[in-house]
């Protein structure tokens, strides 16, 4: 068995893919493989990846005939992976030289199911370090024990699949695949599931992933209907958390995060196309009606006045019954 499988989806990133691939070469090892998933790119990305298949040690190229989105592309890579450990990288990000050997050494030393890491966010020429929101480093912990408190940022809010490494046993347990077809917020139900159902994890201060923020082609920069997949993603978080034995304790955290994301999108609604903005309002109102109402009352009572008022107003909005039940 190979030691590490790195899953890297690419979609129309011809400007950035060469840097990504160069950084993978600087992390290559005989027992590493790099699964390059071309998600039906329409620019020069397929040609760049074809060269990488020949020149990058350990490269495995997989092509999608139809664009499926990031979650589906990652699942394709997981299904092809042969490594004892798996990790992810996005096709417009890059790595420090020698990062992956250090990452593998750390998780092997700790022996946990998964290890989360800090990362460097890059916006134009600005660089800033973003930390896993958990203070204890290098200690093996039970993942569900760090989901709370509800009012503070915790590990489930650090939803970056590429900021970590994962043992193959998580694949065998059905915990590493993403919800197929999600176009945005795909990391949210995924990270919640990991923290509810995996047995052990740890946090490392190892830096080596450089996350490129503000890319024009990124869905976070595009105000079209694909952005609204966050509602489907958080519906899944709430539904699955409601079935957990500790639902009474965990649901307020899930509902609070969902409400915060809705409020965030409503606060920048001008970036959406007008029909999408109207759909955002109606779908968000229906989502509030679907949430556990006791938990929602608790959350709204603890939020700041501006967000709580915005959400209460939306909660009173008339919504067709079919949408509420969606």
N, C-alpha and C positions, 0 to 999 in steps of 0.2 A: 504493500500500500504506500502511496505517496504521502509525504508529511503534510503538505498544505495545498489546497485548491483556492485560487483567487478568482472570483467571479466578477467580470467587468462588462456591464452592458454599455453599448454605444448606440447613439442615435443622432445623426446629423451634427457631429462634433469635429468636423474636419480641421477646425482651427486649433483645437486643443488636444486631439488624440495623439499627435506625435510626442508631446510632452508626457502624456500619461504612459505611453508605451516605453519611452526612454526611461522613465522612473521604474517601470516594471523590470526592465533589463538590469537596472542597478540593484534589483532585489532577487534576481534569479538564483536558483540553486538546483542541483540535480534532482532533488526530491520535491520540487515545487512545480505546479502547473498553473497556467494562466488561461482561464476559459473566457475567451473574447466573444461576446454575444452581440452580433450586429442585428439590431431590432428594426430591420428593413429601412436603413438609411437611404436618403435620396440625394445626398451630396457626394463628396469624394471619400467619405469614411470607409466604404467597402474596399476601395483600392488600397487605402492606408493599412487596413486590417489584413488584406491579402499579403502585403509585404511583410507584415509582422508575423504572420503564420510561418513564413519561411525563415525569418531572421531572429525572432525572439525565442530563446531557449524555453521549452515547456509550453509554448503557445498551442492552444486548441481553439480553432475558429468554428463558431456555430452561427448560421444565418437564419433569421426569421423571414418567411415569405410575406407575412403580414405584420404590421406594427402592433405590438401587444401592450406596450407600456413597460415601465421599469419593474413592476412587481412580476409580471409574466416573464420578462427577460431574466430576472434573477432566478426564478423558479427553473427555467431552462438550464441555467448554469448549475444549480444545486443538483438537478437530475443527472447531469453529466460528470459531476465532481467525483474524484477518486481519492481525495486526501483524507487523512485522519482528522485534520482540522480544515475549516472553511472560513473564508473572509470575503469581503466585498470591497469594490472600489467603483466609483462612477467614472464614466468615460471622459469627463472634463476635469477631473481632479488628478493629483499626483502625490508621489511618495518621496520621503527622504531615502537616500541610498542606505541599504542594509537594514531597513526598518523591519521587514517581515522576519528575518532570522531572529531578531531580538524579541519580536512579538511571540513567535513560536516558543522560544526559550522560556519566556515568562509564564505562559499558560501551562507548559509542561512542568515547570517547577511548582506551580500552585495546584495543578490537578483538578481544576474546576470545570464545570460545563461550559462557561463562557467568561470572557474577560473583556471589559469595556475600557476604552482609552480616551484621553484628551485629544484635541486636534487643533490645527491652525486654520483659522478662517481668513480667506484672502479676498478682499474686495478692491479691485483695481490693484494699486500698489500697497495698500494698507494691509497689515498683518495683525491678527489678534489671536491669543490663545483662548480656547473655550474648554472648560473643564467639565468632566462628568460631575453632576451635582450630588456628589457623595464624598464625604471627607476622608473616610478610611481607605488607605491605599495598601495593596498587597496582602489583604486579609480575605480569606474565603468566607462568604456570607450566604445566607439563604435569600434568594432574590425577592420573594414576596415580603420579606421583612423590611425592605427599603422602598416600597411603593408609597407609603405615607410619610409625612403628613399631607393632608389634602391641600392646605393653604400655601405650601411651599414647593418650589421646583425640586423634583426628585429624579431618580434614574429613569422612570418611565417617560419623563418629559425630554430626555436626551435621546431623541429618536433618530439616531444615525446608525444604520446597519454597518457602515464601513468603519465605524469607530469601535472596532473590537474584533475578536476571533472566537470561533465557536467549534466545539467538539462534535465529531460526526454522530455521537449518540443522540444529539438533538434532532438530527435528520431522522434517525431510526425511530424516535418517539413522536415524530410528526410536528415538531415545534419550530422548525427553521424555515419552512416554506411561507411565502407571502400570499395574501388574498389575491387570487388571479384577477387581472383586469383593472385593478386600482391604478388610477393615473396620478394621484397625489395622495399624501398622507399614508402611503403604503407601509411606512415604518411604524405607525401608531398601534394598530391591532397586533402587529408582529412583536413589538417590544413589550406590550402588556402581556401577551401570551407567554413570552419567555419568562417574565418575572413572576407570573402566577404559577407556572407549571414546571420550570426547570428546578433542579435541586441545589445548584451552587453557582456562585459567580464571584468575581473580584473586580476591582478597579485598579488601573495602572496609570501612572503619570507619564508613561512613555509617549513621546511626541514623534509623529512621522507621517501623518496624513495631512495633506494640504487641500482644504475644501474651497473650491472656487465659487464665490458668491456673486450674484448679480449677472450671471450669464444670460444674454438676451433670449436665448432659445429655451431657457429653463421654464418649467411650468409655473414656478413661483413668481416669474416676471410676466406671465401671460394671463390676462383676465378673460379666459374663455371658459366654456362649460366644463372642461375637464377639471378645473379647480374645485368644482362642487363635489368631487369624489370624496372630499374630506368628510362629508356627511355620512356617506356609506361606511367609511372607515371608522368613524366614531360611533355610529350605530352599532357596529360590530363590537367595539370595545365595551360599550355599555351592556349590550345583550349578553356577551360572554362573561363579563364581570358579575352580572346579576345572577348567574348560575354558579358562582364560586361559593364554597362554604363560608368564606368571610365576606360575603357580599355586603352585609350591613356596614362593615368598616370601610370597604374599598369603593363602594359606589359613589360616595360624595367626591372622592378624588377624580373618578372617571367623569362624572357629571360636571364638576368644576372646570376640568380641562376642556371638555366639549364646549361649555358655555364661553370660556375665554377665547377659543378659536372662532366661534361664531361672532363674538363681539369684535374680534380683531378684523375679520373680513368685512363686517358691516361698517367699521370705522374707516375703511379704505375702499368703500364700495365704488367710488368714482373710477377706479382702474378697471372695472368690469364693463364689458359691452352692455348696453341698456337692457336687452332681453335677458342676459345672464344675471344682471343685478336684480331684476324683478324675480327671477327664479331663485336666486340666493335668498331673498327675503321670504318667499313662500315656503321654500324647503326648510329654512331655518326655523320658521314658526312651527311647521309641522314636526320638526325634530324636537323642539321644546315640549310639545304636547306628548311625544312618545317617551320622553324621559321619565324615570320614576319620580312622581310629583313630590313626594316627601323629601327626597334627596335634592330635587331642584329648589324647593322652598328654602331648604337649609343653605344651599349654595348662594342663592340670590340674597339671602339675609346677611351673608358674610362678605359679599363683594363690595367694592367701592361703589359710590352712588351713581357715577356716570355709567358704568357698565351695567349695573343692576337695573337702572331706569331704562336703558336701551333694550335690555332683554325682556323686562316686564311688558314694555310697550309691544314688543314683537310677539310675546306670548299671547297677548289679547287679540292679535290679528286674526281675522276670519280665515280659516283654512278648510278646503274640502275634506270630507271624512276619509276619502280614499288616500289622500296624501298623508294624513296623520297616521294611518295604519301601514304606510309603505315600509 
